[in-house]
């Protein structure tokens, strides 16, 4: 069975304090790994898709990397507006399986 | 990115009534739409997958007679929660993908409360 595990569950950061979120996965036939941001009471907002080990993508203060077993979302010098739940999902065939998410809180 | 609009954003209904939620792709043709359910502080659980013009495929444990899904056009899918009960109260989210796209874009979600 496909499994996606995110850690930590919650992360409290001081503004400017860089950190990384982990997404480990066990799937067969990975088509892609996705990162989303979700604000309370809203639908997920697409951030990145990674397709192969070694691939990296960046957007503002966020950088996502992928290995054969896990992905990291690095947050560099976070700001309070980066506070959200970050979801990782793996795509097998045409379906997405989501991890439970990491809730990030950035204090000013 | 592509825009997916979900309506309503919240709804309160009485136990035993039915509620319809709409999901529209505004700037692309959605060949496949997905419906998820999310409980507080939990992740998204896929309920069903629908392709335009064909019957939805439901995940194990999801009652197809209770959660009716229609995908009649390339821009619209609906989820009807029939004979709703308090345990159906949840956050329902749709997503859509277009031809040749791997990214799924999500609607804003619908908070359903059954009283």
Interface residues (C-beta under 8 A of the other chain):
Chain A: X31 X32 X34 X36 X41 X42 X43 X44 X45 X46 X49 X87 X91 X94 X95 X96 X97 X98 X99 X100 X101
Chain B: X1 X4 X6 X32 X34 X42 X43 X44 X45 X46 X49 X91 X93 X95 X97 X102 X103 X104 X105 X106 X107 X108 X109 X111
